[in-house]
């Protein structure tokens, strides 16, 4: 009989005690302990078992769980023998002090609020270990410091408090504690989105320096998160840091489910006949040399509901990812178009994410998407002369592709009801309605494609219309194949819509931004766009395949600020019809 799925449980104790479905990852403790690295940072996408593994480590080591053999006696770690034949790790259980904290819920909109929230978490640690205050190991001044720890404490007290707690604990237990910090980078991501990056990095840098660098009172530490935030941001002084990213072989099969684990789970739940579909939807994550890692959250949901759906994509906000692509340059949007069309993106990767470069460094964006699990590595090559690595990246799987399509559709649908009206007018070749609705769409959504960093006036329309092309790709994906910036005739057209049904027309769209020095008004800009389609013979590649000119619509879109003028080259004469 299949075990019960305990949805949403992140406590190892709760899952094991209730005999819920669990994939045994306890040998992670053995590998980590024997590696003996002082500070280990493990980056994995969200919902990949980071929190559950941290709970497992805490409940194996902590004296609070001493004697809880029932939590581990059926697990692989309990059966593990050392070379001399002893059950080494049975002797370790419940014998090591642990400081465990998580920043997963630090998602405030201002620096003031996020600092208070972090101080609350630190203060809770002191409350949990209140017995230390009156244990006889603290001097009077140390007890005074203990009492100052609160959500409103001074920054000097906050940034040193983990250091001091380690000291207090090692005196009491006679062993230096292990530090477990889960989702360490959540405050940094929120700071980037909400505009208080400098303030939070200064605070976190001081906290981490005193906790992990100048602290002789801890044994070893694990930090988990989605990203490896650049050393220049918060890890500038930590030369004792071992970083385990998506391209590292260390701990590759301890986060996420392997093919063997998924096969066994499907068999347990009587779903073996769905294995190929499950692989298409949820496989594709690559950690080091392991290329068969599945998203555990989606697998657990599928086992529970026995239905294929976008479970992982809907677990939390994708605000940062959406912001980077929506506000990204033309090249970012063209690359996203290629990825959505199952193409491969070749790029350089820097696994040390520099958040303040995300606005202008395309490599940083793709690095973040790789770290977040939205992209996977197909292969990489090393330039023999420069030594630089180049990666071939693809969207991870079907679930991720559907997530991006939904996100892009939301750029327009969530802000303006006229978007659907414009799509309908485009399909019906209703030029008057196209102009009416497109101007409303541009007015309502134009600023969403503005980085807020004062881009040039000419850059704003470019960001908008390449985002608009992605929107067309998503909205019309079942009816048209849509490409942009491709060679045809004597140049590169902006957008081409090729119908999947022979009853529909082909469409070529050329965008023009009004140039005051060369064109008197928006009408002249439109004429330039339409003329360019003809002069560069963008329709030639279609006509060469035997498509009749009567089935090819040619549109010009002229932009001036948020104003748009759309015109069409008439199919039966040299004149244009336009608004």
C-alpha positions in Angstrom: 0.0 0.0 0.0 1.3 3.5 -0.9 2.3 5.8 1.8 0.3 8.9 2.5 1.6 12.2 0.9 2.0 14.8 3.7 1.7 17.9 1.5 3.6 21.0 2.6 5.4 19.4 5.5 9.0 20.6 5.9 9.8 19.0 9.2 11.7 15.8 8.9 10.3 14.6 12.3 6.6 15.2 11.2 7.1 13.3 7.9 8.9 10.3 9.5 6.7 10.1 12.6 3.5 10.1 10.5 5.0 7.6 8.0 4.4 9.9 5.2 6.0 9.5 1.7 9.7 10.3 2.0 12.7 9.7 -0.2 15.7 8.9 1.9 18.4 11.6 1.7 20.0 10.8 5.1 23.4 9.9 3.5 23.8 13.6 2.8 24.7 13.9 6.5 27.6 11.4 6.1 29.0 13.0 3.0 28.8 16.5 4.4 30.3 15.5 7.7 33.2 13.6 6.1 33.9 16.4 3.7 34.7 18.5 6.7 34.3 21.9 5.0 34.0 24.8 7.5 31.2 26.8 5.7 29.2 25.1 2.9 26.9 27.1 0.7 24.5 24.9 -1.3 22.4 26.6 -4.0 19.4 24.9 -5.4 16.1 26.0 -7.0 13.1 26.6 -4.7 11.1 23.6 -3.5 14.1 21.2 -4.0 14.2 19.9 -0.5 16.6 22.4 1.0 14.5 23.1 4.1 13.6 19.5 4.6 17.3 18.5 4.5 18.3 21.2 6.9 15.5 19.9 9.3 16.9 16.4 8.9 20.5 17.5 9.8 19.2 19.5 12.8 17.1 16.6 14.2 19.9 14.2 13.7 22.6 16.2 15.5 20.8 18.3 18.1 20.7 17.2 21.8 17.0 18.2 21.6 16.5 15.0 19.7 18.8 12.8 21.7 17.5 9.2 21.8 15.0 9.7 18.9 16.3 6.6 17.2 12.8 6.1 15.7 13.5 9.0 13.3 16.5 7.3 11.7 16.6 3.6 12.4 15.0 2.7 9.1 17.2 5.1 7.1 20.3 4.5 5.1 22.5 6.5 7.4 21.6 4.3 10.4 22.8 1.2 8.4 26.0 2.9 7.3 29.2 1.3 8.7 32.6 2.8 9.0 35.7 0.9 7.6 36.3 -0.6 11.0 32.8 -2.1 11.0 31.3 0.3 13.6 28.1 2.1 13.2 29.8 5.5 13.5 26.9 7.7 12.8 24.6 6.1 15.3 27.0 7.4 17.9 26.8 10.9 16.6 23.0 11.2 16.8 21.7 13.7 19.3 25.2 14.8 20.5 25.9 18.1 18.8 24.5 21.6 19.5 22.8 23.2 16.6 21.9 26.8 15.8 19.2 26.7 13.1 17.5 29.7 11.5 15.7 30.5 8.2 15.3 33.7 6.2 12.6 32.2 4.0 9.9 34.5 5.2 12.0 37.7 5.1 10.0 39.4 2.3 9.4 42.9 3.4 9.1 45.9 1.1 11.4 48.3 3.0 14.9 48.0 4.6 13.5 49.1 7.9 10.9 46.3 7.9 13.3 43.6 6.7 15.9 44.6 9.4 13.2 44.3 12.1 12.2 40.9 10.7 15.8 39.6 10.7 16.2 40.9 14.3 13.0 39.1 15.3 14.5 35.8 13.9 17.7 36.4 15.8 15.9 37.3 19.0 13.8 34.1 18.7 17.0 32.1 18.8 17.9 33.7 22.1 14.5 33.0 23.5 14.8 29.4 22.4 18.1 29.2 24.2 17.0 31.2 27.2 18.4 28.6 29.6 21.9 29.7 28.7 21.4 33.0 30.4 21.1 31.5 33.9 23.2 28.4 33.3 26.2 29.8 35.1 28.4 30.0 32.0 27.7 33.7 31.4 29.3 36.7 33.1 27.1 39.6 34.3 27.9 41.8 31.3 27.1 38.8 29.0 23.7 38.4 30.7 23.1 42.1 30.1 24.0 41.6 26.4 21.6 38.6 26.3 18.8 40.8 27.6 19.4 43.4 24.9 18.6 41.0 22.0 15.3 42.0 20.6 13.6 43.1 17.4 14.6 46.7 18.1 18.2 46.0 19.1 21.1 48.2 17.8 22.8 47.0 14.6 26.0 46.5 16.5 24.3 44.0 18.8 22.4 42.3 15.9 25.4 41.6 13.7 27.4 40.0 16.5 24.7 38.0 18.2 25.2 34.7 16.3 28.9 34.9 17.1 28.1 35.4 20.8 25.5 32.7 20.8 28.0 30.2 19.4 30.4 31.2 22.3 27.7 30.7 24.9 26.7 27.3 23.5 30.2 25.9 23.2 30.8 26.8 26.8 27.7 25.1 28.0 27.9 21.9 25.8 31.7 21.6 25.6 31.3 21.4 21.8 31.3 24.2 19.2 27.8 24.3 17.6 26.8 23.6 14.0 25.1 26.6 12.2 22.3 25.9 9.7 21.0 28.9 7.8 18.2 28.2 5.3 17.3 30.5 2.4 20.0 33.0 3.3 19.5 35.0 0.0 15.7 35.7 0.3 16.3 39.2 1.8 18.8 40.0 -1.0 16.3 39.1 -3.7 13.6 41.1 -2.1 16.0 44.0 -1.7 16.8 44.1 -5.4 13.2 44.0 -6.4 12.2 46.7 -3.8 15.2 49.0 -4.1 17.1 48.8 -0.8 20.1 46.6 -2.1 22.9 48.7 -0.6 21.4 48.9 2.9 20.7 45.2 3.2 24.0 44.0 1.8 25.9 46.2 4.3 23.9 44.7 7.2 24.2 41.1 6.0 27.9 41.4 5.2 28.6 42.5 8.8 26.4 39.7 10.2 28.1 37.0 8.0 31.6 38.3 8.7 31.2 38.1 12.5 29.3 34.7 12.2 31.4 32.8 9.7 34.7 34.5 9.4 35.9 36.0 12.7 34.1 33.3 14.8 36.3 30.6 16.5 33.3 29.2 18.4 31.4 27.3 15.7 32.3 23.8 14.3 30.9 24.0 10.8 28.0 25.6 8.9 25.6 25.0 6.0 23.9 27.8 4.2 21.2 27.1 1.6 19.7 29.4 -1.0 18.8 29.8 -4.6 21.7 32.0 -5.6 25.4 32.4 -4.9 25.4 36.1 -4.2 28.7 37.6 -5.3 31.6 37.8 -2.8 31.8 41.5 -3.5 28.3 41.8 -2.0 28.2 39.8 1.2 30.9 37.2 1.2 33.8 39.6 0.6 35.7 38.4 3.7 34.8 34.7 3.6 37.7 32.8 2.3 36.6 29.7 4.1 33.4 29.3 2.0 32.8 26.1 -0.1 30.2 26.9 -2.8 28.1 24.1 -4.2 26.1 25.3 -7.3 24.1 23.7 -10.0 27.3 22.8 -12.0 29.1 21.2 -8.9 29.2 17.4 -8.5 29.1 17.6 -4.7 25.8 16.5 -3.2 24.3 16.3 -6.7 21.7 13.7 -5.9 20.7 14.8 -2.4 18.4 17.7 -3.5 15.7 16.7 -5.9 14.7 13.2 -7.0 16.8 11.0 -9.2 15.3 8.9 -12.1 15.6 5.7 -9.9 13.7 7.4 -7.1 10.9 8.7 -9.3 10.6 5.2 -11.0 10.2 3.6 -7.5 7.7 6.3 -6.4 5.5 5.9 -9.5 5.5 2.1 -9.0 4.5 2.5 -5.3 1.5 4.7 -6.3 0.5 2.5 -9.3 1.5 5.2 -11.8 4.3 3.5 -13.7 2.4 3.8 -17.0 2.7 7.6 -16.7 6.5 7.6 -16.4 7.2 9.1 -19.9 4.7 11.9 -19.4 6.1 12.7 -16.0 9.6 12.8 -17.5 8.6 15.2 -20.2 6.9 17.5 -17.6 9.2 17.4 -14.6 12.6 16.0 -15.5 15.6 18.0 -16.9 17.3 19.5 -13.9 21.1 19.1 -14.0 23.4 19.2 -11.0 27.0 18.5 -11.8 27.2 15.4 -13.9 23.7 14.2 -12.8 21.3 15.1 -15.7 18.3 13.1 -14.5 17.1 15.2 -11.5 13.4 15.8 -11.1 11.6 18.6 -9.3 10.4 17.0 -6.0 7.6 19.4 -5.4 5.9 18.6 -8.7 6.5 14.8 -8.3 4.9 14.8 -4.8 1.9 16.8 -6.1 1.5 14.5 -9.0 1.6 11.4 -6.8 -1.0 13.0 -4.6 -3.4 14.3 -7.3 -2.5 11.9 -10.1 -2.7 14.8 -12.6 -0.1 16.6 -14.7 0.0 20.3 -13.9 2.3 23.3 -13.3 2.7 22.7 -9.5 6.2 24.1 -9.1 5.6 27.1 -11.2 2.7 28.2 -9.0 4.4 27.8 -5.6 5.7 31.4 -5.2 6.1 34.7 -6.9 8.2 34.8 -10.0 8.4 38.6 -9.7 12.2 38.9 -10.0 12.4 36.6 -13.1 9.4 38.4 -14.7 10.9 41.8 -14.0 14.3 40.9 -15.6 12.8 39.6 -18.8 10.0 42.2 -19.1 12.4 45.1 -18.5 15.3 43.4 -20.4 16.8 44.6 -23.6 15.9 43.6 -27.1 18.6 40.9 -26.9 17.2 39.4 -23.7 13.7 39.2 -25.3 15.1 37.7 -28.5 16.9 35.1 -26.5 13.7 34.3 -24.6 11.9 34.0 -27.9 14.4 31.4 -29.0 14.1 29.5 -25.7 10.3 29.4 -26.0 10.7 28.0 -29.5 12.7 25.1 -28.0 15.9 26.7 -29.2 19.3 26.7 -27.5 20.9 29.8 -26.0 24.7 29.9 -26.0 26.1 32.3 -23.4 28.7 32.8 -20.7 27.7 32.1 -17.1 28.9 33.6 -13.9 27.6 31.6 -10.9 28.4 34.4 -8.5 25.3 36.4 -9.0 25.9 40.1 -9.0 22.4 41.6 -8.4 23.4 45.2 -9.2 24.5 44.0 -12.7 21.1 42.4 -13.5 19.9 45.7 -15.1 22.6 45.8 -17.7 24.5 42.4 -17.8 22.7 39.8 -19.9 25.1 37.1 -18.6 23.9 37.8 -15.1 20.3 37.3 -16.1 20.9 33.9 -17.6 23.1 32.9 -14.7 20.2 33.7 -12.3 17.7 31.7 -14.4 20.1 28.8 -14.4 20.6 29.0 -10.6 16.8 29.3 -10.2 16.1 26.1 -12.2 14.4 27.7 -15.2 17.3 26.8 -17.5 19.4 23.6 -17.8 22.8 23.0 -19.3 22.8 21.0 -22.5 26.6 21.2 -22.8 29.5 23.6 -22.3 32.7 24.3 -24.1 36.0 25.9 -23.0 37.8 28.4 -25.3 41.3 27.1 -25.5 42.9 30.6 -25.8 40.9 32.6 -23.2 39.9 29.7 -20.9 36.3 31.1 -20.8 33.4 28.7 -20.6 30.4 28.9 -22.8 27.2 27.1 -22.0 24.4 25.8 -24.2 21.1 26.4 -22.2 17.5 25.3 -22.8 14.3 25.7 -20.8 14.3 22.9 -18.3 11.1 21.1 -19.1 7.5 21.4 -20.2 6.4 22.8 -16.8 8.9 25.6 -17.0 7.9 26.5 -20.6 4.2 26.7 -19.6 5.2 28.9 -16.6 6.9 31.4 -18.8 4.0 31.5 -21.3 1.6 32.2 -18.5 3.9 34.9 -17.1 4.3 36.6 -20.5 0.6 36.5 -21.1 0.1 38.2 -17.7 2.2 41.2 -18.8 -0.7 42.4 -20.9 -3.8 40.6 -19.7 -3.3 41.7 -16.1 -2.9 45.4 -17.0 -5.3 46.0 -19.9 -8.5 44.3 -21.1 -7.9 45.8 -24.5 -5.1 43.3 -25.3 -7.5 40.5 -26.2 -9.5 43.0 -28.3 -6.3 43.9 -30.2 -5.5 40.2 -30.9 -9.1 39.7 -32.2 -8.7 42.8 -34.4 -5.4 41.6 -35.7 -6.8 38.2 -36.7 -9.8 39.9 -38.4 -7.5 42.5 -40.2 -9.6 45.3 -38.7 -7.2 48.2 -39.0 -9.3 50.8 -37.2 -9.8 48.5 -34.2 -6.1 47.6 -34.2 -5.2 51.3 -33.9 -7.7 51.9 -31.2 -6.8 49.0 -29.0 -3.1 49.1 -29.6 -2.9 52.6 -28.3 -4.7 51.6 -25.2 -2.4 48.6 -24.7 0.7 50.8 -25.2 -0.6 53.4 -22.8 -1.5 50.8 -20.1 1.6 48.6 -20.3 4.4 50.8 -21.8 5.9 51.7 -18.4 6.1 48.0 -17.4 8.9 47.6 -20.0 10.8 50.6 -18.6 13.7 49.6 -16.4 13.3 52.7 -14.3 16.9 53.6 -14.9 16.1 56.4 -17.3 16.6 54.5 -20.6 16.6 56.6 -23.8 13.3 57.5 -25.4 14.3 55.3 -28.4 15.0 52.3 -26.1 11.5 52.4 -24.5 9.5 51.5 -27.6 12.1 48.8 -28.5 11.7 47.2 -25.1 7.9 47.4 -25.4 7.5 45.9 -28.9 9.9 43.0 -28.3 7.9 42.3 -25.2 4.8 42.6 -27.4 6.2 40.0 -29.8 6.7 37.6 -26.9 3.0 38.2 -26.0 2.0 37.4 -29.6 4.0 34.2 -29.4 2.1 33.1 -26.3 -1.4 34.2 -27.3 -1.2 32.8 -30.9 1.0 29.8 -30.3 -1.7 27.3 -31.3 -2.5 29.2 -34.6 0.8 30.8 -35.7 4.5 30.2 -35.7 6.0 33.5 -34.8 9.6 34.6 -35.4 11.4 37.9 -35.2 14.7 39.5 -36.3 15.3 36.9 -39.0 16.9 37.3 -42.4 14.6 37.5 -45.4 15.2 39.1 -48.7 17.8 41.9 -48.2 17.4 42.4 -44.5 15.9 41.4 -41.2 12.2 41.7 -40.7 11.0 42.6 -37.2 8.2 40.0 -36.9 6.7 37.3 -39.1 3.6 35.3 -38.3 3.3 32.1 -40.3 -0.1 30.3 -40.0 -0.4 26.7 -39.0 -3.7 26.6 -40.9 -3.8 27.2 -44.7 -6.9 29.3 -44.3 -5.1 32.0 -42.3 -2.9 34.8 -43.8 0.8 35.3 -43.3 1.7 38.6 -41.5 4.9 40.7 -41.6 5.2 43.5 -39.1 7.9 46.2 -39.2 8.3 48.6 -36.2 9.6 52.1 -36.5 10.4 54.7 -33.8 9.7 58.3 -34.8 12.9 60.2 -35.6 12.1 64.0 -35.3 15.1 65.0 -37.3 14.2 62.8 -40.3 10.4 62.5 -40.2 7.8 65.3 -39.8 5.2 63.2 -38.0 4.1 59.7 -37.0 2.6 59.2 -40.5 6.0 59.6 -42.1 7.5 57.1 -39.7 4.7 54.7 -40.7 5.4 55.2 -44.4 9.1 54.4 -43.7 8.2 51.1 -42.0 5.9 50.0 -44.9 8.5 51.1 -47.5 11.2 49.1 -45.8 9.1 45.9 -46.0 8.9 46.4 -49.8 12.4 47.6 -50.4 14.1 44.8 -48.5 11.7 42.2 -49.9 10.8 40.6 -46.6 8.0 38.6 -48.3 10.4 37.0 -50.8 11.2 33.9 -48.6 7.4 33.2 -48.2 6.6 33.8 -51.8 9.5 31.5 -52.8 7.6 28.7 -51.1 4.6 29.2 -53.3 2.5 31.4 -51.0 0.3 33.8 -52.9 0.9 37.6 -52.3 -2.8 37.8 -51.5 -2.2 35.7 -48.4 0.6 38.0 -47.0 -0.4 41.0 -44.9 2.2 43.7 -44.4 1.9 46.0 -41.3 3.8 49.0 -40.1 3.8 50.0 -36.5 5.1 53.5 -35.8 5.9 54.7 -32.2 6.2 58.2 -30.8 6.3 58.0 -27.0 3.2 56.0 -26.0 1.4 56.8 -29.2 1.2 54.1 -31.9 0.1 54.3 -35.5 -0.6 51.2 -37.5 -0.9 51.0 -41.3 -1.1 48.2 -43.8 0.3 47.8 -47.3 -2.7 47.1 -49.6 -2.5 43.8 -51.3 -4.0 44.9 -54.6 -2.2 48.2 -55.4 0.8 50.3 -54.6 -1.2 52.5 -52.2 -1.4 52.1 -48.4 -4.4 52.1 -46.2 -3.8 53.4 -42.8 -5.2 55.5 -39.9 
